[in-house]
Amino acid sequence: MFPLQQSFDKVPGRLLTATYSIDDKSSRVRYDDGGVSDFSMNYLGNREQMAAIDYYSPIGKDQSYYVTAKYTHRDYGSRDE
């Protein structure tokens, strides 16, 4: 995860945070395909990317607001060998 945070001098407590992460997992699974042939190998791929932006600001005594946006991209795949 790669976070980046920015505070603002004009308004104490105001924060802007941006985050990005990538998760890339691959694996191999050996399985029996029901007796049609010998064991087969399946290669599985899973890649997930996430980006988010958070904004927090106080607006008065005991009051504040928080806005967030998040984007997630998932790419799943498999192939037999």
Contacts in CASP RR format, 6 or more apart in sequence:
PFRMAT RR
TARGET T0000
AUTHOR 0000-0000-0000
METHOD contacts of the structure
MODEL  1
MFPLQQSFDKVPGRLLTATYSIDDKSSRVRYDDGGVSDFSMNYLGNREQM
AAIDYYSPIGKDQSYYVTAKYTHRDYGSRDE
1 19 0 8 1.000
1 20 0 8 1.000
1 21 0 8 1.000
2 19 0 8 1.000
2 20 0 8 1.000
2 21 0 8 1.000
3 17 0 8 1.000
3 18 0 8 1.000
3 19 0 8 1.000
4 17 0 8 1.000
4 18 0 8 1.000
4 19 0 8 1.000
5 15 0 8 1.000
5 16 0 8 1.000
5 17 0 8 1.000
5 18 0 8 1.000
6 15 0 8 1.000
6 16 0 8 1.000
6 17 0 8 1.000
7 13 0 8 1.000
7 14 0 8 1.000
7 15 0 8 1.000
8 14 0 8 1.000
8 15 0 8 1.000
8 16 0 8 1.000
11 57 0 8 1.000
11 58 0 8 1.000
12 58 0 8 1.000
13 56 0 8 1.000
13 57 0 8 1.000
13 58 0 8 1.000
14 56 0 8 1.000
14 57 0 8 1.000
14 58 0 8 1.000
15 54 0 8 1.000
15 55 0 8 1.000
15 56 0 8 1.000
15 57 0 8 1.000
16 53 0 8 1.000
16 54 0 8 1.000
16 55 0 8 1.000
17 52 0 8 1.000
17 53 0 8 1.000
17 54 0 8 1.000
17 55 0 8 1.000
17 56 0 8 1.000
18 51 0 8 1.000
18 52 0 8 1.000
18 53 0 8 1.000
18 54 0 8 1.000
19 50 0 8 1.000
19 51 0 8 1.000
19 52 0 8 1.000
19 53 0 8 1.000
19 54 0 8 1.000
20 49 0 8 1.000
20 50 0 8 1.000
20 51 0 8 1.000
20 52 0 8 1.000
21 49 0 8 1.000
21 50 0 8 1.000
22 47 0 8 1.000
22 48 0 8 1.000
22 49 0 8 1.000
22 50 0 8 1.000
23 46 0 8 1.000
23 47 0 8 1.000
23 48 0 8 1.000
23 49 0 8 1.000
24 46 0 8 1.000
24 47 0 8 1.000
25 45 0 8 1.000
25 46 0 8 1.000
25 47 0 8 1.000
26 43 0 8 1.000
26 44 0 8 1.000
26 45 0 8 1.000
26 46 0 8 1.000
27 43 0 8 1.000
27 44 0 8 1.000
27 45 0 8 1.000
28 41 0 8 1.000
28 42 0 8 1.000
28 43 0 8 1.000
28 44 0 8 1.000
29 41 0 8 1.000
29 42 0 8 1.000
29 44 0 8 1.000
30 39 0 8 1.000
30 40 0 8 1.000
30 41 0 8 1.000
30 42 0 8 1.000
31 39 0 8 1.000
31 40 0 8 1.000
31 42 0 8 1.000
32 39 0 8 1.000
32 40 0 8 1.000
33 39 0 8 1.000
33 40 0 8 1.000
40 80 0 8 1.000
40 81 0 8 1.000
41 80 0 8 1.000
41 81 0 8 1.000
42 78 0 8 1.000
42 79 0 8 1.000
42 80 0 8 1.000
42 81 0 8 1.000
43 78 0 8 1.000
43 79 0 8 1.000
43 80 0 8 1.000
43 81 0 8 1.000
44 76 0 8 1.000
44 77 0 8 1.000
44 78 0 8 1.000
45 76 0 8 1.000
45 77 0 8 1.000
45 78 0 8 1.000
46 74 0 8 1.000
46 75 0 8 1.000
46 76 0 8 1.000
46 77 0 8 1.000
47 74 0 8 1.000
47 75 0 8 1.000
48 72 0 8 1.000
48 73 0 8 1.000
48 74 0 8 1.000
48 75 0 8 1.000
49 72 0 8 1.000
49 73 0 8 1.000
50 70 0 8 1.000
50 71 0 8 1.000
50 72 0 8 1.000
50 73 0 8 1.000
51 70 0 8 1.000
51 71 0 8 1.000
52 68 0 8 1.000
52 69 0 8 1.000
52 70 0 8 1.000
52 71 0 8 1.000
53 68 0 8 1.000
53 69 0 8 1.000
53 70 0 8 1.000
54 66 0 8 1.000
54 67 0 8 1.000
54 68 0 8 1.000
55 66 0 8 1.000
55 67 0 8 1.000
55 68 0 8 1.000
56 64 0 8 1.000
56 65 0 8 1.000
56 66 0 8 1.000
56 67 0 8 1.000
57 64 0 8 1.000
57 65 0 8 1.000
58 64 0 8 1.000
59 65 0 8 1.000
END
